[in-house]
Amino acid sequence: MAAHIGVDWASGLWVVVEATPHTTRISTEPSLLNVWHKYSDRANEILVDIPVHLTDENKRECDRKAKDFLGSRGSTVFWTPNRDAVTTEDYNEAVKRNTSGLGSHSWGLIPRIREVNALLDEFEAVCETVYESHPEVCFKAYHGDDLPSKKSDEGFKARKDCLIKNGGESFQLVLDLVDERETSSQWHHRIQSGRLDDVLDAAILALTARESAGSYSTLPQEADPTCEPSIVYPGC
């Protein structure tokens, strides 16, 4: 059965939500290479919350469009370092190469960006399967309006409600695991309780992949996610 995969970084590991027409599964992986080896044989799409395609310029148009789309939540989109900055291990050198500066969060993205680039270099099929997305863009597209911060109780609940409303009972397993982890200190997936919002983020990417069935909307419009910087979100 074809699967649709959502992947989000959760401070030390990748959270992976696999969605099929009737159910979901949650796992964790130490690297995107592990994700690829485990799911590529059955995944229609793998949506990741990490920049996939880079530019030589300092700011990607897809990041700018995502900020505009999110309005009051635009700060959740971080400027992607340019291609030259990503290749250095030294922060000061990366700042110099990026020319417009480099925030701490953008600097923290660089190891994850390198993971994606390594996959693109090694496996030809990656560009046809792994697309960049953004959970906040997807949640807003489904919800239809700005959501409160995911770190607030109100925002956390709103995202859970959004998953059930748009994904149906097949996403109840995701919510059950999140609820269990909130009240229990033990969970074999080893996700910190403070990173449970990353499980919901991975889930909304999996839902987007499943429901869009390859017919995504993109930022910028009509961009090709297989070969150019673009962020996919639920199709109209």
DAQUIJO-V941257 format. One record per backbone hydrogen bond with DSSP energy under -1.0 kcal/mol. NH is the residue of the N-H (numbers start at 1). CO is the residue of the C=O. E is the energy in kcal/mol with one decimal. If there is no record, write none. Layout:
# DAQUIJO-V941257
nh:NH co:CO e:E
nh:NH co:CO e:E
This chain:
# DAQUIJO-V941257
nh:3 co:42 e:-2.5
nh:4 co:19 e:-2.1
nh:5 co:45 e:-2.4
nh:6 co:17 e:-2.5
nh:7 co:47 e:-2.4
nh:8 co:15 e:-2.1
nh:10 co:13 e:-3.2
nh:14 co:29 e:-3.1
nh:15 co:8 e:-3.2
nh:16 co:27 e:-2.9
nh:17 co:6 e:-2.6
nh:18 co:25 e:-2.7
nh:19 co:4 e:-3.1
nh:20 co:23 e:-2.6
nh:25 co:18 e:-1.9
nh:27 co:16 e:-2.4
nh:29 co:14 e:-2.1
nh:35 co:31 e:-1.6
nh:36 co:32 e:-2.8
nh:37 co:33 e:-2.5
nh:38 co:34 e:-2.2
nh:39 co:35 e:-2.4
nh:40 co:36 e:-2.3
nh:42 co:39 e:-1.8
nh:43 co:39 e:-1.6
nh:44 co:3 e:-3.1
nh:46 co:129 e:-2.9
nh:47 co:5 e:-3.0
nh:48 co:131 e:-2.4
nh:49 co:7 e:-1.8
nh:50 co:48 e:-1.4
nh:64 co:60 e:-1.7
nh:65 co:61 e:-2.7
nh:66 co:62 e:-2.1
nh:67 co:63 e:-2.2
nh:68 co:64 e:-2.0
nh:69 co:65 e:-2.5
nh:70 co:66 e:-2.0
nh:71 co:67 e:-1.1
nh:73 co:70 e:-2.1
nh:74 co:71 e:-2.1
nh:76 co:73 e:-1.9
nh:77 co:74 e:-1.8
nh:83 co:55 e:-2.7
nh:86 co:82 e:-1.7
nh:88 co:85 e:-1.1
nh:94 co:90 e:-2.3
nh:95 co:91 e:-2.5
nh:96 co:92 e:-2.0
nh:97 co:93 e:-2.5
nh:98 co:94 e:-2.2
nh:99 co:95 e:-1.1
nh:100 co:98 e:-2.7
nh:107 co:103 e:-2.4
nh:108 co:104 e:-2.0
nh:109 co:105 e:-1.1
nh:110 co:107 e:-1.1
nh:113 co:109 e:-2.4
nh:114 co:110 e:-2.4
nh:115 co:111 e:-1.3
nh:116 co:112 e:-1.7
nh:117 co:113 e:-2.4
nh:118 co:114 e:-2.4
nh:119 co:115 e:-1.9
nh:120 co:116 e:-2.5
nh:121 co:117 e:-2.1
nh:122 co:118 e:-1.7
nh:123 co:119 e:-2.8
nh:126 co:123 e:-1.3
nh:128 co:125 e:-1.0
nh:129 co:126 e:-1.8
nh:130 co:126 e:-3.3
nh:131 co:46 e:-2.2
nh:133 co:48 e:-2.4
nh:138 co:134 e:-2.2
nh:139 co:135 e:-3.1
nh:140 co:136 e:-2.2
nh:141 co:137 e:-2.2
nh:142 co:138 e:-2.1
nh:143 co:139 e:-3.1
nh:144 co:140 e:-3.1
nh:152 co:149 e:-1.6
nh:156 co:152 e:-2.6
nh:157 co:153 e:-2.3
nh:158 co:154 e:-2.2
nh:159 co:155 e:-1.8
nh:160 co:156 e:-1.7
nh:161 co:157 e:-2.8
nh:162 co:158 e:-2.0
nh:163 co:159 e:-1.8
nh:164 co:160 e:-1.9
nh:165 co:161 e:-2.7
nh:166 co:162 e:-2.1
nh:167 co:163 e:-2.5
nh:168 co:164 e:-1.9
nh:171 co:168 e:-1.9
nh:172 co:169 e:-2.0
nh:175 co:171 e:-1.5
nh:176 co:172 e:-2.8
nh:177 co:173 e:-2.3
nh:178 co:174 e:-2.1
nh:179 co:175 e:-2.8
nh:180 co:176 e:-2.4
nh:181 co:177 e:-2.3
nh:182 co:178 e:-1.8
nh:190 co:187 e:-2.4
nh:195 co:192 e:-2.2
nh:196 co:193 e:-1.1
nh:198 co:195 e:-1.4
nh:200 co:196 e:-1.4
nh:201 co:197 e:-2.0
nh:202 co:198 e:-2.4
nh:203 co:199 e:-2.1
nh:204 co:200 e:-2.3
nh:205 co:201 e:-1.5
nh:206 co:202 e:-2.0
nh:207 co:203 e:-2.7
nh:208 co:204 e:-2.2
nh:209 co:205 e:-2.3
nh:210 co:206 e:-2.4
nh:211 co:207 e:-3.0
nh:212 co:208 e:-2.1
nh:213 co:209 e:-1.1
nh:215 co:212 e:-2.7
nh:216 co:214 e:-1.1
nh:217 co:233 e:-2.1
nh:219 co:231 e:-2.0
nh:223 co:220 e:-1.4
nh:227 co:224 e:-1.6
nh:228 co:224 e:-1.9
nh:231 co:219 e:-2.2
nh:232 co:132 e:-2.7
nh:233 co:217 e:-2.1
